[in-house]
Amino acid sequence: MDWEVRLRAALEQGVGPGAVWREGQLEAILAAVEPGGRTLVVQRTGWGKSLVYFVATRLLRDVGCGPTILVSPLLALMRNQRDTAARLKLRAVSIDSTNRDEWASLEHELDEDRVDILLVSPERLGNPDFAKRTLPMLERRCRLLVIDEAHCISDWGHDFRPDYRRILDTVRRLPVDGSVLGTTATANDRVIADVRHQLGANLTVLRGPLMRESLRLRVVSLADQAERYAFVAKFLPKLPGSGLVYTLTVNDARRLAQWLRDNGIDARSYHADLPHEERVALEDAFQRNEVKALCATTALGMGYDKADVGFVVHFQRPGSVIAYYQQIGRAGRALERAEVVLLEGSEDDEINTYFIESAFPDESVFEAVRSAVRGRESMSLDECVAATNASRGQVDKALKLMEVSGALVRDGTRYRLGAVDWHYGVLRSAEVIAARRRELEQMREYARTTGCRMEFLARALDDPDPHVCGKCDRCAHLPLPTIPRELVLSAMRALRRHAHTIRPRLQFPPGAFGVGRTKIPAGLVLEPGIALSVYGDAGWGKLVRIGKYETGRYPDELLAPCVEAIAGLPNPIEWLTWIPSLRHPNLVGGFAERLAKALGVPGHACVAKQKVTPEQKEMRNSTRQFLNAWEAFEVDETRVLPGACLLLDDVVDSGWTLTAVGTRLRKAGSGPVVPFALASARPRDDA
């Protein structure tokens, strides 16, 4: 069978009888099967990049070549890819965190050459067991290495992941005839240049137009969250089919989905905190159009394949045009028209700025980690955290970046010094952070532009043929939406009812008392508590912010909702105390006395702050936060009552202040201690 016949058969097998190649697909397949080739395909979402590497694999396997390694960033994407491969009668398997029981049998199948494609995450390449036992055999036999979402290799890619750098080691170890194919929909000129630098000057770039003719783009600026809640509740029922509502945080995804369900719209939240089985079930239900909307974080992002997504709404503005284009690419693949709406809110810049600033740890974190490891034979993550004033997440990122760049060597769960000439500058973090800030400003410009929105996106992505779309709100002069006042008021009431659970800490932080992690004795563990609001939100959180920083007094308007929330606790409250502040001595105490009176229980000032300590927000990890509070507060045992105690603070973030004071109260003879805060700090999660 000649190449042309085999290609036609593979196309019809993968897509269906009578299918024709899209412009550039055949060229990309032939480049992918070229021995020793290096190819980067940059094509819009829905163009069919996965068909390229699956057909290429089919051709190579038919002539006796070894398996394809497909590096894929998300479990949801891997599931789509396995299904697509099956249509071409390719045996595609993944080795990931969800199928640990199958690893041994899958490795046996790989050894016997009964697997056509192995899907792995970039993190799997750094797993010591996988790298020692399985990867060398694959690298010797691999004929095609596919890097899906290849922009992640680049520091300048919107979703740079350090583990993607591990792929370059595999590239270097491929046999002479081993080919490399990278695919992405979101690479501008700068990203392409960086990928070329890493994969080699002989990289062939196949690039097509990024304009999406089916999308109707619109921007609606609504600073207040309640107005955006109302807009989504009014807008979604008018749209055909099912779609996605993206949020920047897990908490927003949960709350928005609940609000939509309360308004008769079948919406579910999708984020990285969900168990694997629940995420799979949601993906399946969404594929079958059994759910009107998934309120999702970026956990449902790159490569997720559903051809008839009818709309994509962003509840908040993403941090870059590149990330935005990637997410709206989920919509309208097989539809003539899909609605894409960007809602701007007052919190957007605050959240995105946090993501930018936390993407790379500060240079001082790297130096502190390196200094700590230099003084020991090796150190674990927990030991490194305890030795620095940096968050666990920041230390974990620093360790990974230093390992990938050669400064450290990982042995299992421990790290030791690597290259002695390593320096912080190799990470280019200052340059990358500056670029991220420019991207954030570019996203603001997109929202403000008076010209065609699709053309703006195309130019920002260095599309070779940007042009006016004729469909967006600017081109078509779409009117601003009207939102019923009653629906806004209803949303505000819903936000005010949304209390947050304060989960009790079950362990002291690592190194808190000179040892590793230790359990908090059962008799000292706090009860589950409540935060009335999210700080600064459109609900009660706005009043908390005003009281803390403008009026210096929390208003009586907060008393009734506090009483209502406390009434729902499983333990009836018998007395109340609070966490005092030397900086604002009457702020929390004054409200606590009024709250005790409203609850009809005694209020006792039995907690005292003995010395001025740094603010908790200056303490970057759990060990420092706990010790900062543990050393600052004392409890007057003579004023402690034996019944259930409500421990009040105004804003809770890590929860370690409540834990430190609460355990002291239990030691002093208090009954169950229930933490209560007027607000929780705005969640800082993105998945």
Buried (B, 14 or more C-beta within 10 A) or exposed (E): EEEEEBBBBBBEBBBEEEBEBBEBBBBBBBBBBBEEBBBBBBBBBBBBBBBBBBBBBBBBBEEEBBBBBBBBBBBBBBBBBBEBBEEBEBBBBBBBEBEEEBBEEBBEBBEEEEBBBBBBBBBBBBBEEBBEEBBEEBBEBBBBBBBBBBBBBBBBBBBBBBBBBBBBBBBEBBBEBBBBBBBBBBBBEBBBBBBBEBBEEEBBBBBBBBBBEBBBBBBBBBEBBBBBBBBBBBBBEEBEBBBBBBBBBBBBBBBBBBBBBBBEBBBBBBBBBBEEEEBBEBBEBBBEEEBBBBBBBBBBBBBBBBEBBBBBBBBBBBBBBBBBBBBBBBBBBEBEBBBBBBBBBBBBBEBBBBBBEBBBBBBEBBEBBBEBBEEBEBBBBBBBBBBBBBBBBBBBBBBBBBBBBEBBBBEEEBBBBBEEEBEBEEBBBEEBBEBBBEBBEBBBEBBEBEEBBBBBBBBBBBBEEBEBBEBBBBBEEBEEEEBEEEBBEBBBEBBBBBBBEBEBBEBBBBBBEEEBBEEBEEEBBBBEBBBBBBBBBBBBBBBBBBBBEEEEEBBEEBBEBBEEBBEEBEBEBBBBBBBBBEEEEEBBBBBBBBBBEBBEBBBBEBBEBEEEBEEBEEBBBBBBBBBBBBEBBBBEEEBBBEBBBBBBBBBBBBBBBBBBBBBBBBBBEBBBBBBBBBBBBBBBBBB
